[in-house]
């Protein structure tokens, strides 16, 4: 399955409407090139099984499991050799929805803490899957139409889906796949990075935490996270710096130094490459 935008551009930095896609995947490749983005994503496993990295934790997914991914959250799907999965993905921005204030407020029960800030992973109860599959099929049909009514139908179906999640999915929240020894060493490393990202971390230091050689660690780390060590470290630092830009009055240079970047110019260049705006522009207009 080749993931493209409506204009055929591989990967997604941004979207201009609700996007719904269904496809198969059966190898170790990431589902899409971008492992974090500025819009919401719903990942539903229609059939098969896979593992799924969300931030610094791996989950085992089975048919009927659903992942709700908030903007900016690191995520990556992992597949065993020969495993054929059917997947539905939905991408959207909050402004595409026309929920009433009361309905929007009630959506916080999806995660128990807030739809707008938190990702969520759960299993859709079997009794509701036929209904969900029918709803997703209607969304896929409308997303391929392009007539004057299709976007309105898409919004209605998406709102129906979110309300269904609010009502049912929170009952079956998934636990991390903590017993999976295949990933334990890499998860130790990701948690170490999250706890020490302000320090000048090196590949050698972090690979030693995982008790792996730097060469083998690099290969396995990218397989599990979808990123190289340096890219992942920069992601964690940028996420914290992004929050600081909006919640503090600290200078951009101070924020860069506080969150692990010893060169403020490098921080500015990297921030603009990832978010499409300079730190100063983002602070003035984060939307």
N, C-alpha and C positions, 0 to 999 in steps of 0.2 A: 504494500500500500504506500503510495506516494502522497504525503501530506502537502497540500498546496493551498494557497489562498484562491479566492475567486479570480484573481488575475494571474494565477499560475506561479507565483513567487514561492519558492520553497521556504518552509518555516513561517513563523508569524512574529513580527515585532508589534503589530497593531491590527485591529479589526475595525470595520465600519458598520457591521451588522451582526446579528446572531448567526453563528456558524454551527452547523450540525453535520457530523460525518460518521460513517460506519465503515469498518474495514477489518482485515485479518492481519495478525502478526504472529510469527513463529520462529523468530531468531533472537540473537542477543542484542540487536541494535536498539537504540533509543527510539521511541515511538515518533518523536519529532526532534528537530535540531535544537530548538530553544527549550531549556529546562526551567526557565522562569520567565514570566511575561507580565504585562501591565493589566491584564484582564482576568476574569474568572474562567475557570475550566471545570467541567464535570466529566469525569472519566468513569464509564460504566462497563463492566466486564459482562458481556452478553453470554459468552460461553468460554470454556477453558479455564486455565489458572495461570497466575503469574505472581511475581513479587513486585512490590512497589515501594520505592524510596520516597518518603515525604519529610523534607527537612533533614533530620539526622537519624531517622528511624525507618526500618524496613518492615513492611506488612506482607503477609501471604494473602493474596486475593483469590477467590473462587467465583464461579458464575453467580451473578446476582449481587456482587459487591460493587459499591459505588464510592468514588472519591470526589469530594468537593474541594477544589483548590483555589485559595484566595490569591489575589494579585501579588506577584513578587515572591511566592513561596517556591523553593526548590523542590522539584519532583522528577522522577525518572522511573520508567517501567522496565522490568527485567524478565526475560523469558528463557525457559529451558530449551535446549536443542530439540527440535521436532515438535514442540508444543504449539498447536494452532489455537489461537484465541480470536474471538470476535469481540470487537470493542466499539463502543459508541462514545464520541467526544463532542461536547458542546462548549463553545466559547462565547462569552458575552460580557458586556459591561453593565454596571448598575444602571446607567442612564437609559438603557434600552428597555427597562421595565417600567410599567405604569401601575404599580401596586398602590393601594390606598395607604395612608400613614399607619393605620391599624394593622393591615396585613404585613407591611414592611417591618413594623416593630415585632410582630409575632414570629417572624422568620429567625429571630435570634435563638429560638429553641432548637434549630437544626444542630448547632454545636453546643448549645447551653451557654454560650458566651457572646455570640454575635456573628452574624453572617458576614458583615462587612470586613471583619478583621481576622477571622480564624478559619483554617481549613478543617475539614471533617472527613472521616472515613467510616463507612458502616455497611451493613448487609441489609438489602431490601428483603423483608419477609416474603417467603415463597407465595403466600396467598395473594400478594399484590403484584407479583412479577408479570403476570399476563396483562394486567392493566398498564403497567409501566412499559412493557414492550409495545403495546398498541399505541401508547402516547408517543414513544420515541419514533415509531414508524411514521406516524403522522407528521412529526417534526422533520424527519428526513425527507418526506415527500414535499412538504412546503418549502424546505430549504433548497430544493432543486428546481423550483418552479420559476420564480422571478416575475410574477405578475403583480398587479397593483395591490393585491390582497395578501400576498404571501408573508410579508414582514409582520403584518398585523396578526395573522394566525400564529406565526412563530413566537411572538411576544405572549400571546394567550397561552400557548402550549408550555412555554418556559415557565410562566408564572404558575400554571397548574402543576408542573413538575416540582417546583420549589415548595409549593404548598403541600404537596404529597410528602416530600422529604421532611418537612416540618412536622407532619402528622405521624409519620411512621418510622423513618430511618433511625431516629435517635434511640429507639428501643434496642437496637442491635449494633451498638458501636463496637468496632473491632479493636482488639488488643494488638500491640506490636508483636512481631514474630521473634521473640527474644530467644527462643531455643534453637534458632537456625545457626548452627556453628559455621556454616559457609561464610556468613557475613559478619560474625562476631568481631573479628580483628579489625575490619574496616569501620564498623560502627564505633568501636573504641576510638579509632582515629578521628572520625567525624565529631564525636562528642568532645574529644580533646581539643580539636580546632575551635569548636563553639565556645569552650571554656577559656581558651588562651589566645584568641585571635588578635588581641591587642599587642601581643609579644611578637618579636621578629622570628616567627617559626620557619624552620627549614624542613626540606623533604626528609633529611636524615633523622631529624628529631622525631617527626611524626611517624615515620615508618618504624622506628624503634619502639614506639608505643604499641604498634600493632604486631611487634615481634616478626617483622618481615624485612627482607632486603629492600633497599630503595627501588631497585629495578622491578622486582615482582610486586611490590606495594603499588608502584605507579600504574602498572597494568591492571591490577585488581581493583584499585581505587576508581579508575575510570570506568571499568566495567560496571561497578555497583552504583556509582553516583552519576555517571554520564559526563563527568568533568575530570580534567586533570587536577592534580593537587593544588597548583597555583591558582587555577581558575576558581576552584571551590573556595579556597582561602579568601580570594578577592571578593567572591560573592557574599560570604559571611560578613566581611568588613564593610562592604558597600551597603548591605541591608541595614546595619546598625548606623552607619553614617547617614543614610537616607532618612531614618527616623529622627536623628539628631538635628538635621537641617530644619525639620518642621516643628520640633519641640523644644529647641534651645535657641539662645541668642549667641552662641559661640561663633567665633569667626570660622570661615571655611578652612583656613590653615590649621586652627586648633582642632577642628573636627577630624581632619585628615590625620593629624598626629595622634589624637586620642584613640582612633580606631585602626591603628596599625600601619598607616601609610607614612613613611618617613620622607616622602617627596610630595608636596602639595600639588605640584604641577602634574605629576603622574596620576594622582587621585582625581584631579579635575578632568584630565583626558579620558581616564577610564570611566568615570561617572557619566560623561557625555556619550561615550560609546555605548554604554549599557542602557541608559535611560533616555537618550536622545536630547538631553538638555544639560547645560553646565550646572554645577551645584547652585550657583547664584540664581540662574533662571528657574531652576526647580523650586528653590525656596520661595520665590515670588509667585510662581504659578505651577503647583504640583500636578494639576490635572492634565 
